[in-house]
Amino acid sequence: MATPTGAIFEKPATLRTRVEEFLRASIMDGRIKGGERLRELELCEQLGISRSTLREALRTLEAERLISIEPHRGPTVVRITEKAARDLYALRALLEGYAAHEFARLAGDADIERLRKAVDALHRQGKGSNKSALLAAKRDFYDVLLGGCDNDLVKDMLPGLLSRINLLRATSFARADRLPESLAEIDHLFERIRARDPQGAQEAARSHIVNAERTALEVLRRQQEETQPSEGDRPRTEGRGSAGPAG
């Protein structure tokens, strides 16, 4: 629709947004694994959508670095490597540690109350079995935290990073005993914020991230071991001899 200025106004593409959310949730839940190809024709038939709508949604997920689109191969869910995980958690420790410090220093009573409600919601979701709802609750917690740190640059830097953090967060919850630990760490972080202890809040945030990184790396290594071919499955080259133990 043309406006009086001559510019074109387009209504939000709600169907595309719903497709984005469906695919994003499928990746977060682990229903679509890292390294798995997304077959466009099958998805179009499954969701009852056009290929153009699907491709618009895929471009958004590519911008979030949840998928990669390669020539002659199509879209594939990003497989998080150990190096990528370490890089991501290093940046996360800096940004979220700073955000916790500044929130504790600057936040008003209303901000702290919003954070308390976000923590309560996180605990409620932690008692259920809906991983998507749990990840959404933790995302809401960080939205409040970042909103109260009063640093627009930090908030601008994180949107693209948050999607990859969510992907790793989905992985780190794969260890059964991690969730209670994570909730206890967030409780400690909130207590330091409520006590108006910026340094303590920063240290609590960093400790939480270090523990999350350790768990995520454990899960990634286990997944790599499970996908490596066993000795009996490895291809053999006949007629060339063996390199022996020393290689």
C-alpha positions as CSV (number, residue, x, y, z in Angstrom):
1,M,0.0,0.0,0.0
2,A,1.4,3.4,-1.0
3,T,1.5,6.1,1.7
4,P,1.1,9.9,1.1
5,T,4.9,10.1,1.0
6,G,5.1,7.6,-1.8
7,A,6.8,5.0,0.4
8,I,5.5,1.4,0.4
9,F,4.1,0.1,3.6
10,E,3.9,-3.6,4.0
11,K,2.1,-5.4,6.7
12,P,4.1,-7.9,8.8
13,A,4.5,-11.3,7.2
14,T,2.8,-13.2,10.0
15,L,2.9,-16.5,8.2
16,R,6.6,-16.2,7.6
17,T,7.1,-15.3,11.2
18,R,5.2,-18.4,12.3
19,V,7.4,-20.5,10.0
20,E,10.5,-18.9,11.5
21,E,9.3,-19.6,15.1
22,F,8.4,-23.2,14.2
23,L,11.8,-23.9,12.7
24,R,13.6,-22.1,15.4
25,A,11.8,-24.0,18.1
26,S,12.5,-27.3,16.3
27,I,16.2,-26.5,16.3
28,M,16.1,-25.4,20.0
29,D,14.2,-28.6,21.0
30,G,16.7,-30.8,19.2
31,R,14.0,-32.1,16.9
32,I,16.3,-30.9,14.1
33,K,19.9,-31.7,14.9
34,G,23.1,-29.8,14.1
35,G,24.4,-30.8,10.6
36,E,20.9,-32.0,9.5
37,R,19.7,-30.8,6.1
38,L,16.4,-29.0,5.8
39,R,14.6,-30.4,2.8
40,E,12.5,-27.6,1.3
41,L,10.0,-29.6,-0.5
42,E,9.2,-31.8,2.5
43,L,8.9,-28.7,4.8
44,C,6.6,-27.0,2.3
45,E,4.3,-30.0,2.2
46,Q,4.4,-30.5,6.0
47,L,3.6,-26.9,6.8
48,G,1.3,-26.2,3.8
49,I,3.3,-23.1,2.7
50,S,4.9,-21.9,-0.5
51,R,8.6,-22.2,-1.2
52,S,9.0,-18.4,-1.3
53,T,7.6,-18.2,2.3
54,L,9.9,-20.9,3.5
55,R,12.9,-19.3,1.9
56,E,12.1,-15.9,3.5
57,A,12.0,-17.7,6.9
58,L,15.3,-19.5,6.1
59,R,17.0,-16.3,5.3
60,T,16.1,-15.0,8.8
61,L,17.5,-18.1,10.4
62,E,20.6,-17.8,8.3
63,A,21.1,-14.2,9.5
64,E,20.8,-15.6,13.1
65,R,23.5,-18.1,12.2
66,L,21.2,-21.0,13.1
67,I,21.5,-22.5,9.6
68,S,23.8,-22.2,6.7
69,I,22.8,-22.2,3.1
70,E,25.3,-23.7,0.7
71,P,25.2,-23.8,-3.1
72,H,24.0,-27.1,-4.5
73,R,23.4,-28.4,-0.9
74,G,20.7,-26.1,0.5
75,P,20.0,-25.2,4.1
76,T,21.7,-27.1,6.9
77,V,21.4,-26.6,10.7
78,V,24.7,-25.2,12.0
79,R,26.8,-27.7,13.9
80,I,28.4,-26.0,16.9
81,T,32.1,-26.9,17.1
82,E,34.1,-26.9,20.3
83,K,36.1,-23.9,19.1
84,A,32.9,-22.0,18.3
85,A,31.4,-22.8,21.7
86,R,34.5,-21.6,23.5
87,D,34.5,-18.3,21.5
88,L,30.8,-17.8,22.2
89,Y,31.0,-18.4,25.9
90,A,34.1,-16.1,26.2
91,L,32.1,-13.3,24.7
92,R,29.0,-14.1,26.7
93,A,31.0,-14.0,29.9
94,L,32.2,-10.5,29.1
95,L,28.8,-9.1,28.0
96,E,26.6,-10.7,30.6
97,G,29.1,-10.2,33.4
98,Y,29.1,-6.5,32.5
99,A,25.3,-6.4,32.2
100,A,24.8,-8.0,35.7
101,H,27.3,-5.5,37.2
102,E,25.5,-2.5,35.7
103,F,22.0,-3.8,36.5
104,A,23.0,-4.2,40.2
105,R,24.5,-0.7,40.1
106,L,21.7,1.1,38.2
107,A,18.4,-0.8,38.4
108,G,15.5,0.7,40.3
109,D,13.1,-1.2,42.5
110,A,10.7,-1.8,39.6
111,D,13.5,-3.3,37.5
112,I,14.5,-5.7,40.3
113,E,10.8,-6.7,40.8
114,R,10.6,-7.5,37.0
115,L,13.7,-9.6,37.4
116,R,12.3,-11.4,40.4
117,K,9.2,-12.3,38.4
118,A,11.4,-13.6,35.5
119,V,13.3,-15.8,38.0
120,D,10.0,-17.1,39.4
121,A,8.8,-17.9,35.9
122,L,12.0,-19.7,35.1
123,H,11.6,-21.9,38.2
124,R,8.0,-22.7,37.2
125,Q,9.0,-23.8,33.7
126,G,11.9,-25.7,35.2
127,K,9.4,-28.0,36.9
128,G,7.8,-29.0,33.6
129,S,9.0,-30.9,30.5
130,N,8.5,-28.2,27.8
131,K,12.1,-27.3,26.8
132,S,10.8,-24.5,24.4
133,A,9.0,-22.9,27.3
134,L,12.1,-23.2,29.5
135,L,14.3,-21.6,26.9
136,A,11.8,-18.8,26.4
137,A,11.7,-18.2,30.2
138,K,15.4,-17.9,30.3
139,R,15.4,-15.6,27.3
140,D,12.9,-13.4,29.1
141,F,15.2,-13.3,32.1
142,Y,18.0,-12.0,30.0
143,D,15.7,-9.5,28.3
144,V,15.0,-8.0,31.7
145,L,18.7,-8.1,32.7
146,L,19.9,-6.5,29.5
147,G,17.1,-3.9,29.5
148,G,18.2,-2.7,33.0
149,C,21.9,-2.5,32.3
150,D,21.4,0.8,30.5
151,N,23.9,0.1,27.7
152,D,22.4,0.3,24.2
153,L,25.6,-1.0,22.6
154,V,25.5,-4.2,24.6
155,K,21.8,-4.6,23.7
156,D,22.6,-4.0,20.1
157,M,25.4,-6.5,20.0
158,L,23.5,-9.4,21.5
159,P,20.5,-10.1,19.2
160,G,22.5,-12.1,16.7
161,L,24.5,-13.7,19.5
162,L,21.5,-14.7,21.6
163,S,20.2,-17.2,19.0
164,R,23.5,-19.1,19.0
165,I,23.5,-18.9,22.8
166,N,20.1,-20.4,22.8
167,L,21.3,-23.2,20.5
168,L,24.1,-24.0,23.0
169,R,21.8,-23.6,25.9
170,A,19.5,-26.2,24.4
171,T,22.6,-28.5,24.2
172,S,23.7,-27.7,27.8
173,F,20.4,-28.7,29.2
174,A,21.0,-32.2,27.8
175,R,22.7,-33.2,31.0
176,A,20.0,-34.2,33.4
177,D,21.5,-32.6,36.6
178,R,22.4,-29.3,35.0
179,L,19.0,-27.6,35.3
180,P,18.9,-27.6,39.1
181,E,22.4,-26.3,39.2
182,S,21.6,-23.6,36.6
183,L,18.6,-22.4,38.6
184,A,20.6,-22.3,41.8
185,E,23.2,-20.2,40.1
186,I,20.6,-17.7,38.7
187,D,19.1,-17.5,42.2
188,H,22.5,-16.5,43.6
189,L,22.9,-14.0,40.8
190,F,19.6,-12.4,41.6
191,E,20.4,-12.3,45.3
192,R,23.6,-10.3,44.5
193,I,21.6,-7.9,42.3
194,R,18.9,-7.5,45.0
195,A,21.7,-6.8,47.5
196,R,23.0,-4.0,45.2
197,D,26.3,-5.7,44.9
198,P,27.7,-5.0,41.4
199,Q,31.0,-6.9,41.8
200,G,29.2,-9.9,43.4
201,A,26.6,-9.9,40.6
202,Q,29.3,-9.8,37.9
203,E,31.2,-12.7,39.6
204,A,27.9,-14.7,39.9
205,A,27.1,-14.2,36.2
206,R,30.6,-15.2,35.1
207,S,30.5,-18.3,37.4
208,H,27.1,-19.3,35.9
209,I,28.5,-19.0,32.4
210,V,31.7,-20.9,33.2
211,N,29.6,-23.8,34.5
212,A,27.3,-23.6,31.5
213,E,30.3,-23.7,29.2
214,R,31.7,-26.8,31.0
215,T,28.5,-28.7,30.6
216,A,28.0,-27.7,27.0
217,L,31.5,-28.8,26.1
218,E,31.0,-32.1,27.9
219,V,27.8,-32.7,25.8
220,L,29.5,-31.7,22.6
221,R,32.4,-34.1,23.2
222,R,30.0,-36.9,24.0
223,Q,28.0,-36.2,20.8
224,Q,31.2,-36.2,18.7
225,E,32.3,-39.5,20.2
226,E,28.8,-41.0,19.5
227,T,29.0,-40.0,15.9
228,Q,32.5,-41.2,15.2
229,P,32.6,-44.5,13.4
230,S,33.6,-47.5,15.5
231,E,36.7,-49.5,14.6
232,G,34.6,-52.1,12.8
233,D,32.8,-49.4,10.8
234,R,35.8,-47.6,9.5
235,P,36.7,-48.2,5.9
236,R,39.7,-50.3,5.2
237,T,42.2,-49.8,2.3
238,E,43.2,-53.2,1.1
239,G,46.6,-54.0,-0.4
240,R,48.3,-50.9,1.1
241,G,49.4,-52.3,4.4
242,S,48.9,-50.7,7.8
243,A,50.6,-47.7,9.3
244,G,50.7,-49.3,12.7
245,P,50.3,-47.8,16.1
246,A,53.0,-45.2,15.5
247,G,51.4,-43.9,12.2
